[in-house]
Amino acid sequence: MTKSFPLNLIALALGSVFLTGCGDAETTIIEQDPIVVEAPDDGHDHDDDGHDDHGDDIVIESLGRMAVLSEDSATATIIDLDDAEVLDSFTLTHASNRLSSSPGYRYVVVASRDNDYVGFIDGGLWREDHADHLHDYEQSPALSDFELMGSRPTHLVSHDGQLAIFYDGDANSSIPAMVQVLTDTDISVENGTLPTVNYDINMHGVAEPRGEHLLSTVRRDDAESTSNAKILPDQVAVYHWHDGEYEQEQILEVACPDLHGAAQNHEFVVFGCSDGILVAHQHDDEYEAEKIANVEGMEGMRVGNIYGHEASESFIGVASAHGGAHSVLLSINPEENEMEVLEWQPEEDASVVAYSFSADGEHFMVLDSHGHLNILETHEHDGHMHWELAGQIEISSEDLSMMPEGLSFSMAVAQSGEYVYVADPIAQHILQIHLEDMEVEGDMELDFAPKSIVWLGIAEEYDHEDGHTHD
C-alpha cells in the first residue's frame, strides 16, 4: 500500500533546502551531508547483506525520488519527492547524456551514446524480496562504480525486471552491434559478466527482454529494402538463455523492413516496420509471427515508436514521415489483428515531446510542445475499446518562444501512485499532477533549466487480471 504525500506549496516556499526561493530572490542548492535513513530499531539485526531472522515486512511509504538532468547535461540532481529536498548532485563523466531508470527503478541509467558509455547512480530507495517478507531500504544516493562500455548504446528497453541495452556498433570502425541484458541486482553487485548477444555487423536495432527469451533485431548483409537498409534491420530473432549463454533458436519468418520501435505487453511483442507492425506471440516452445498492415492514408509514413503496458490490450504506435515533425497516433490491437488511427490527434502545429503509459496502464499521456499534457483513457464502443481524450492540462503559461535552445518539456511517471511529473525549462520548475483528478498538486521550483527527469523508487504492485517503452 502506498501512502500519498501531496506537495504543499507553502511548505515548499518556506523550506530551507528547497530548490529555489520565491519572487525574485536568487537561491542556490545548498549542499549538505547525505542522510542515511536507518531501519527501525525493532530488536533485530538488519545487516547490509540482505538477511534477517524474521518474517515481518519492512515497508517504506514514499512518493519516491526524482533524477533531474541539468541543461548542460553534465549534472544529475536527486530530489526526495516527499519533501522536495535535494539529496545530492553528481557531476557526470561525459558532457552529453541521456537518463532513464533501471528496470527495478533503483538506479539512474546514464547513457552517453557518443562516448560509448553507460553509467549508473544509485537513487537510494529500493525493495528486496526475502522470500518470507519484503524489506525496503532507504539511504543516500550514490554514484555507482559499475560502468559498461560498448559502441553506440542507443535503445535501452526495460521489461519485468530486465534491461536490454542495444549497442548499434559503428560501420566506420567496423565495430558490430551487441546486446547486454542486466537487472538491478547485476548493477548492485557490479556484475561485469552479463548475458550478451554479439553480432557480426552493425545496425540501429532494438531488443526486448522477456524472461529467459530475448527478441532482438537482425540485419541481413544483402538487405536492399530502402536507402536505410545499411542501418536498419529487417528481421527479428529469438534467443534463449540456457547453459550460461544466449542461443539463437529461430528467426521469425515474417520480414520487417526498416524496423524501428518495439514494445510488449503480457502476451505480445510488437515491432514497427515500414509496411506495418510485426507481431510475435509465444506458442509452446516457439514464437509465431504475423503482420498487421498499415492503415489507409499512411503512404510515406511508418510507425517508428511503439508504447505498451502489461495491462493494456492495445499498443500505441507513433507514425510519421521521414524527417517530419507531425506525428499520427494509432491504436494497435494484436489480438484482433487491427490497427486504427486514434480519433484524437495532437494539434498539427504542435510537436509531441514525450509519451508514456501510467503505472497502472489505465491512462496514456501525450506531452506536446505547446505545454499541454493530454491524458487519454479507453472507453468501450461497439464492443471495442477505443482511446479517447479524457482531459488536457496546461503545463505552462510562459511565452513558448523563451524555451532554451535544445530543450523541451519533459515527463516522468511515478510507479508508486497516480502521479505524473512534468518539467518546464522556461519556468524552471517541476509540476506534480494527479492523474485521476487531473489537477496540479505540487510545484517544485529549480534554479536551473531541467533537460529531462526520471522517477526512482519502490514501484507499487498492481493486480492485473492478465498479468517500457522505449523511445
Order of alpha helices (4+ residues) and beta strands (2+ residues): alpha-beta-beta-beta-beta-beta-beta-beta-beta-beta-beta-beta-beta-alpha-beta-beta-beta-beta-beta-beta-beta-beta-beta-beta-beta-beta-beta-beta-beta-beta-beta-beta-beta-beta-beta-beta
